């Protein structure tokens, strides 16, 4: 999201810049980034648990 907000294209078009910043702010406020992060961590934990179980069985 930071890369998008620093784009040279957005600096040339103030209207597009305003809309993009508003959209990014709305997404950030929604909690979606945190949900994606937590989901990815949960997935990683399950993979680690499976690997530990495989190692224990050997």
Residue pairs with C-beta under 8 A, 6 or more apart in sequence:
1 24
1 27
1 28
1 33
4 10
4 20
4 24
5 20
5 21
5 24
9 16
10 16
10 17
10 20
11 17
27 33
